[in-house]
Amino acid sequence: MSGPARPTPTGRGDASGPAPSAAEAAVEVARGIGVKFHRNESLAPHTTMRVGGPADIFVEAKDVATMTALMRAARAAGVPVTVLGRGSNVIVADAGIRGLVVLSRAEGCRIEGDRLIAEAGLPLAKAATQAQRAGLSGLEFGLAIPGTVGGAIWGNAGAHGSDIASVLESVTVLRVDGAEATEPASALALKYRDSRIKGTAGRSAGDLILTATFRLNLAHPGAVKARLDEILRWRQEHQPLNKPSAGSVFRNPPGDSAGRLIDECGLKGTRVGGAAISDKHANFIVNEGRATASEIRRLGDMAREAVRTRFGVDLEYEIRFIGDWPELP
Ligand SMILES: Cc1cc2nc3c(=O)[nH]c(=O)nc-3n(C[C@H](O)[C@H](O)[C@H](O)COP(=O)(O)OP(=O)(O)OC[C@H]3O[C@@H](n4cnc5c(N)ncnc54)[C@H](O)[C@@H]3O)c2cc1C
């Protein structure tokens, strides 16, 4: 008769026992690095849409060294790992995310001449105001994008006639094999809301952005401030900033606007549960208070179907659905 499994130094039981769950393997990773971790952390407060279930194991990486160590260890151990910036372009599944979720919070920033060098967790809006104070122009569009530098590069975020591709000079990335590399922006294949890193980022298969260098233009701080104020005013007038959202739901189809197509279908104000198509901007789905992630997805699919039927246009989601989505193919 065999006795109970003898605990190993990792506390997981001996080699003949069951393989550890993704959660237990993630705990091992966090303990190995010595970072504080939380079990079953609700992810809704860590996203701008304010929906989504828990992360098995949740940690905050407050510096680049911690982020690097966590990613290397998680990948080496085969633990599924998801990186979250400000959660402003994602809808986390109601069932949450298995394995390790790492919040990107390395927010260092310095100015060198006409360059701004930022860690990936720096909010883009902070990068915009730091640049303004230093008398540098070019990042103003970032003021109204509520994401991090890393998340913005991932999707080549842009607005007000500019985008990341217009100002990014180079990045340091952590490659899948654990090596760090500095790459020119031209190596990232930045195009409309897209990059080489998108598609695999946030999973153990993708490169992770660690730092970014932006090349800006010398300008009078007062002139840059005036542009920032103008951008804020425009946003307040045109976007439903008083309700949780994830920004534009769909990419604009070539030569058209997703918002116009959805509006023409008469869908402004349409609801599924607590999710609604904004009255102010038809390409925004807002959380009216108690929406679930699956209600947001159902409403998005309904809008997509309506546009396909009426205009024969296939809208493509700009927001990303991450985590356990059993209802999705
Ligand atoms: C009110 C509102 C307005 C918006 N307006 C705009 C706009 O005008 N233009 C625009 O482009 N977007 C806009 N957005 C969308 C969103 O803010 C941007 O896409 C933003 O860049 C996402 O950054 P994030 O840090 O929140 O990324 P998250 O949503 O946290 O993550 C998005 C993806 O990036 C990956 N990622 C995050 N950090 C890294 C990293 N360091 N390395 C590799 N991958 C990483 C994540 O794993 C995930 O796959 C808006 C959103 C809201 C809520």
The ligand as an ORCA input file, in Angstrom:
! r2SCAN-3c Opt
* xyz 0 1
  C     -11.943     55.472    -24.339
  C     -10.937     54.773    -25.228
  C     -10.410     55.433    -26.327
  C      -9.485     54.799    -27.159
  N      -8.995     55.472    -28.225
  C      -8.084     54.882    -29.021
  C      -7.547     55.586    -30.150
  O      -7.881     56.724    -30.423
  N      -6.654     54.949    -30.923
  C      -6.230     53.667    -30.662
  O      -5.389     53.150    -31.397
  N      -6.736     52.977    -29.612
  C      -7.629     53.547    -28.784
  N      -8.139     52.864    -27.719
  C      -7.757     51.454    -27.511
  C      -6.567     51.235    -26.548
  O      -6.467     52.277    -25.610
  C      -5.263     51.098    -27.271
  O      -5.313     50.030    -28.185
  C      -4.081     50.901    -26.310
  O      -2.892     51.074    -27.018
  C      -4.056     49.538    -25.616
  O      -3.045     49.566    -24.627
  P      -3.189     48.748    -23.269
  O      -1.941     48.966    -22.468
  O      -4.448     49.059    -22.579
  O      -3.200     47.270    -23.821
  P      -4.080     46.057    -23.270
  O      -5.492     46.238    -23.658
  O      -3.775     45.815    -21.843
  O      -3.452     44.873    -24.121
  C      -3.657     44.817    -25.516
  C      -2.670     43.786    -26.075
  O      -1.348     44.304    -25.959
  C      -0.499     43.335    -25.381
  N       0.568     44.014    -24.651
  C       0.447     44.884    -23.617
  N       1.665     45.277    -23.213
  C       2.563     44.622    -24.001
  C       3.998     44.594    -24.060
  N       4.742     45.297    -23.209
  N       4.576     43.832    -25.004
  C       3.815     43.086    -25.879
  N       2.482     43.059    -25.851
  C       1.863     43.827    -24.914
  C      -1.421     42.550    -24.460
  O      -0.878     41.287    -24.157
  C      -2.686     42.454    -25.309
  O      -2.592     41.388    -26.220
  C      -9.070     53.476    -26.869
  C      -9.590     52.810    -25.747
  C     -10.511     53.457    -24.927
  C     -11.039     52.726    -23.724
*
